[in-house]
Amino acid sequence: MKVLDSVAMKLLPIANKIGQQRHLQAVRNGLISILPLTIVGSFFTILLNLPVPGYADFIAPYISALDVPFRFTVGLMSLYAAFTIGSYLGSSYKLDKTTSGFLSMLATLLMVMPVNLAEGVDTAGNTIAVGRYIPITPLGSQGLFAAIIAALISVEIYRFTKEKKLEIKMPDGVPPVVGESFAALLPTLFVVLLFWIPRHFFNFNLNDLLVIAISPLKAFLTGNNLFGGIITQFFICVFWALGIHGHAVLGPIIRPFWDQAILENAELFQNGTSAFHLPNIFTEQFYQWYAQMGGTGATLALVVLFMFSKSKYLKQLGKLSILPGIFNINEPVIFGAPIVMNPLLAIPFILVPIVNTILVYIVTALNLMPKMMVKPPFSIPAPLGALITSNWNIVALIMVFVCFFVSLAIYYPFFKMFEKIQVEQEKGEFKEVSAE
């Protein structure tokens, strides 16, 4: 316990600084804000791929129409993320949220090169009018990091002009909305010049540069690198075991990679790539349904053990925690057992997700089960979540139960030692009460 306390005291200030860093908070909150769009868009991918005989033929005439919601939710997620990230960052500086969001969207759009179309036809064979069109591909998952950078830079420009009073002041009595609009004229001009000139005059593509710069880290964290998957799980669980919200600390750093990975898979799958041939194994959904079944640490297995415990307290805690655990919420057991600062339970809490990650990685790498291809809500129970995100693959469903029983086996000896201590404490408390 003293060792854990010492480690926690050293890590807590660092974790707080990371978690409270203004720009990382804006990125985290902005990406979380667009969850409804990505989840709804994913449901339409599921709708197009239901494993029902004759279903594909039935919806064939409506494929183009059914594809639209996905394209305008997931397909434009970088644009939405730019707005929400800009809004949160602007709000943290006490700037106008709407203006901050619009400046961020403007910068993101300026990085997209319009397509000049002289003549063409769409997928339905209809003639497309001559004109300039904005392709949506750069506004999907592949443009996410460029959108994040654009949002952060745009709001910093807005803040700079405010601090240096580089704004057009309107007379007193002018409605605040009008005054704020005129105050945003100069930052808007600066944003336009900064993002328009390099892209459209010098063909400088910020997104291509970022892809090259972050591709090693992306491949390490969310591609097919087993070591990267293990490291991710290890640090998330260690932080939780020390009483620090692991996802809150690491989320701002890793969530953009997670979101880009699953949305890249989703876009490729929607365009016809087999779920077995998608590029990214380690998405957030991979961890949710296998490594972290029931919540961080795969505690659903521990909760089931608690339900049949000889300890009255653990048995009651198991009954109270089972329903939230089924829906991947495990704070009751993390803080109720507790797992925090408890070496007996912290060891399997860290070990189980790593073992599950290795097992499912091997099965996926051997091409025995597909990769994740949609992003449903995290609260879906693991068996159903695994089916949905694997395009209804039966091996993926089987692996959920394999991981559950592996988790039971690893937790069991630690649970029995912890249960013995707990039962002895309860007997001691009972004797004290009886003596009184």
Secondary structure, DSSP 8 states (H G I E B T S, - for coil): -HHHHHHHHHHHHHHHHHHH-HHHHHHHHHHHHTHHHHHHHHHHHHHTT---TTHHHHHGGGHHHHHHHHHTTGGGHHHHHHHHHHHHHHHHTT--HHHHHHHHHHHHHHTS--EEESSEE-TTS-EE-SEEE--SGGGSGGGHHHHHHHHHHHHHHHHHHHHTT-S----TTS-HHHHHHHHTHHHHHHHHHHHHHHHHHS---HHHHHHHHHHHHHHHHHSS-HHHHHHHHHHHHHHHHTTS-HHHHHHHHHHHHHHHHHHHHHHHHHTT--GGG-S-S--HHHIIIIITTTSTTTTHHHHHHHHT-SSHHHHHHHHHHHHHHHTT--HHHHHHTT-TT-HHHHHHHHHHHHHHHHHHHHHHHTTSS--------TTS-HHHHHHHHTTS-HHHHHHHHHHHHHHHHHHHHHHHHHHHHHHHHHHHHHHHHHH-
